[in-house]
């Protein structure tokens, strides 16, 4: 193998390692955010349903009369608002889509890194695949 080709692959290997480190952190952050938003949305939806259902079946649980009904409605509306807000934020920020694309990029980079370590692919193939990953996932790698 020519020395310049070996040097190119070593440089690519170093860049892969750096990118992998950054993407793992990014993926962890996106996964945490996605989980928090989905969990909060589901819990608030469930609580709203439970609160309104129990109030409809048994009457106000806190207070009585009109004031009790108003309080139950205000609490249900606030909890429902939190759920809607979390769902909206997740969709607007495209958290799930960004997480999926980040994980896909991580998978391709890990496979390429394994190819570099094992020497199972030609240097030109490694360089071409690395360029393809950089082009395909430019938004993820920003």
N, C-alpha and C positions, 0 to 999 in steps of 0.2 A: 504494500500500500504506500503511495507517495506520501512524503512528509507533510506537504501542504494540505492534503486531504485529511490526514490524521488530525492536524491542527484545526481544520474547519469543524470536524466532528466534535473535537474537544470543546471548542467554543460554543457549538450548538448544545452540547451536553450541559455546559455551565448555564447557559440561558434557560434551558428546560428546567433545571433545578431551581433557579431563581423564580421562574414563572410558576412552577408547581407550588412553591412555598407561598407565594402571594395568592394563588387561586384557592388553595386549601383554606386560608384565612377568609377570603371573600366568600367561599362556599359555606363555611361555618356560620358566618354572619348572616347570609341570606337564608340559610336553613333555620336559624334561630328566629329571625324576623318572620319568616313564613309560618313557622309553627306557632309563634305567639299570636299573630294576626288571625290565623284560622281557629286556634283554640279559643281566643277571646270572642270571636264571632259566634262560634258554636255554643259556648257557654252562655253568652248573653241572649242568644236566640232561645235556648232551652229555658233559661230563667224567665224570660218574658212570657213564653208559652205557659210555664208552670204558674207564674203569678196571675196571669189573666184568667187561666182556666180555674184555678182555685177560687179566685175572687168571684168569677161568674157562678160557680157552683155553691159557694158558701157565704158569699157576701164579703164585705171588706174585712181583711184580717187585722188591720190597724185602724183604730177609730171606728166610728159608726155613722150611719146616715150619709148625707151628701159629702161631708168632709172626708169620710173614709173611702168612698168611691173615688173622689178626686185624688186623694193621696195614692191610691192603688194605680190609678191611670197615669199619674205623673211619674211614679217609680217605673212602671212598665214602659212608658215612653222613653225615659232616660236610659234604661237598660237596652232597649231596642235601638236607640240612637247609637250607643257604643258599638253594638254589633254591626250596624249599617256602616258606621264610620270605618271600622276595621276591614270590612269587606271592600269598601270603596278604595281605601288606601292600598290594599293588596292588589286590587285590579289596576288602579291608576299607576302604581309603581311597577306593575308587571313582575312582582316578586317571584311567583311560581315559574314564569317563563325564563326569567334571568337565572334562577337557580338551576333549572333544567339545562340551559345552555352552558352554564358554568361547569356543571357536572359532566356534561358531554365533552367539553374541552379538556377537563381534567383526565377523563378516560383516554382520550386520544394522546394527550401528552405523556401519560404514564405508559401507554403501549409503545410510544416512540422511545421513551427513556429505556424501557426494557430492551428494545431493539439495539439501542446504542450500547448498553451494558453487555449484552450477549454477543453483539457483533453479527446478528442474524440477518441484517440487511446491508446492502451496499451503501457506501457513503453518499452516493448521488441520490439514492432513494430516501435516505434519512433527511438530506437537505431539502429535497422536494416536498416531503411530508411536513417538515417543519414550516416551510414557506406556506403550504396549504393551510396549516393550522393557524398561522399568523393572519392570513387573509380571511379565513372563514370566521374566526372568533375575534376580530379586531375590536368589536364593541365590548367583549368580555375582558379583553386584555388591557383595556384603557387604564 
